Amino acid sequence: MAAAALAVVLSGCGSDAGSDGKDDERPQNAGSASSAPSDQRGATGAASDPATPDTSKTLATMNSSDGFQFIVHSAVRDPGGFLTVSATLKNTASQMLLTKSQWSGNEVNVKRTGLSFAGITLVDKTEKKRYYVLRDTEGYPLTTTGVSSLEAGKSVAVFAQFPAPPANVTHVDIQVPLMPTATIEIS
């Protein structure tokens, strides 16, 4: 049952309007969250974000040696000082693949979330800074959670939110553990 609870996909950092603040079971961020309908499930035990990213643009494609492909579609600043990276995780192998625990990061607070993409980082070479996935006030990462595996040929939409680099920074390196680093443009 914990896997089902973790299948809730996060939807960006937003206001808590309408929330009574009594969210005892927190497998999602402090913003609004929703479960995806069953027809949007592309992975075993995980739902994709109902606001599927625009996949017509590709900023970078990273391939792992075992058949995972991480395709970054956008890195968008918002007025609140956040940067949201939207991507697609795809299984290009001929068999089901289990996701990597390294993608979750190794912080105690994010480990309680279960499988996530909290281990992704951005590197700003201009300012010489590394940016980590944001956490909500209870320590949960503002990223897709609950993706435990992908069947052959399947894909799932993922996202991660970071603090936005300064406005003069237009490119950052994205680092997904166990994959090569890629440079992406910020819009």
N, C-alpha and C positions, 0 to 999 in steps of 0.2 A: 504494500500500500504506500510505502514511502516513495517508491518510484513514481507512482501515479501523482502524488502530491508535488513531486519535483518536476513533473511534466509541464507544469504551468510555465509559460514563456513570459518573460518580462517585456514590458512595453515602455521603454524610456523613462526618464525622470520627469514626473509631472506633479501637478498639485494633488493634494489629498482631499480635494473638495468632496464632500459627501462621506468621508471616512470618519468613523467614530474613534479611530486610533486604537481599537481593541483587537488588533489582528494577532491572535495568539500563535497561529501556525504561519510562519513567514517564509515560504519557499520562493517568494518573489520580492521585488523591490518596494520602496516606499511609495512609488507612484502608482498609477492605475495599472491593473493587470487583468488579463482575461485568459480563459482557456480557449484553445483553438478547437473548432468543430472537428469531428473525427475525420472528415474528408480532407483536412489540411495536414494530417499526420504523415510525415515523410520518413520518420525514423522510428525504430522500436523504442517505445517508452517516451517519446518526445513529440511535442506539438510545435509547429512552426508559428512564427509571429503572424497574427491575422493581417497585419499591415505588411504584406510581403514586399520586400525591397524591389525597386526598379532594377531588373537584371539586364536592361538593355545596355548598360555601361559597365565596363570592367576596368578597374584601376590597377589590379594586380591579381595574379594567379600563382598560388604556391602549391607545390605537390610534395607529398610525403613519399617515402620509399615503399610504403605498404599499400598505397592506393587511395589515400584521402587527398582531396583537392579542396583548397580553401580559396574561394573567389571573392575578392573585395569589390563591391559595387559602388559604395559611396562612403565618404568621410565628411559629414556635414556639421558645421558649427551651428549652435542655436544661441539666441540672445541671452540665455541664462549662463553662458560661460562653459557649456558642455560641448563635447564632440562625440557624435554618434557614428560608429562604423557599422555599416550593414554589409552582410556577406552571405554567401551560400557555401555550405559544407557539402561536398559531394563524394560518394563512394564510386571510384572508377575501377575498382577491382571486380573480379568475377564471383566473389563470395561476400557474405556479410562481414563487416568489420566492426570491432568494438572500439569506441572512442578512447582517447588517451587520457589517463588520469592527470598527466602533466599539464593538460590544457586548463585544468581547474586551478592551478597554482597550489602553493603549499602552506598558505596562511591558515591558522587554526579556525578563524572566523569563517572563511569561505569553504573550508572542508565540510563544515556542518551542512552546507547547502547541497552537497552531493556534486555530481558531475556538472561542470559549467565551463565557461570560457574565460574565467577570471584570471587565468595565467597569461593572457595576451597582454603585451605591452606595446607602447608607441615610443619611439626614440626621436627626439628633436635634436638633430645635429647642429642646427644654428645656435640654439640656446644651451646645448649640451645638457639636456634633461631627459629623463625617462618618465613616462606617464603610465600609471597602472589603472586598471578598471576601477571605476568609482564604486563605493559601498554606500548602502543606505545607513540610516541612523542606528540600525540594529546589526550592522556588519555584513549584510547580504550583498553580493555583487550585483551591479546593474548590468547584467548580461544574460544571454540565453542560458537556461539550466535544463537539466534532465535528459540531454541527448546521450543515450548509453550505447547505441549502435546504429549502423545504417546498413540496409540491405544493398546488395549489388545494384549499381545503377541509380540508386535513390539519392535524393538531396534534401536538405533542410535549410531554411532561412535562419540566420543567426545575427545577433547584434551585440555590441558592447559599447558602453558609454565611458568616456574619459574626461578629465578636465581639458578644456580647450587650450592649446598652446597660444602664445601671443599672436595678434593679428598679422604680424609681419612674417610669420612662419606659414609657408604654403605647402610644404612637403614634410612628411615624417616617414620613418621606417616602421613597419608593423612587424612584430615578432610573435609568431605563433609557435609555442614550444614544439620541437621535433620537426619543424619545417624551416625551409630557407627564409631569410629576411627579405622583405620586399619594400620598395618605396611607393607611397601612395600620395596623391594630391588631396589637399583639404579644400572643400568648397564652402 
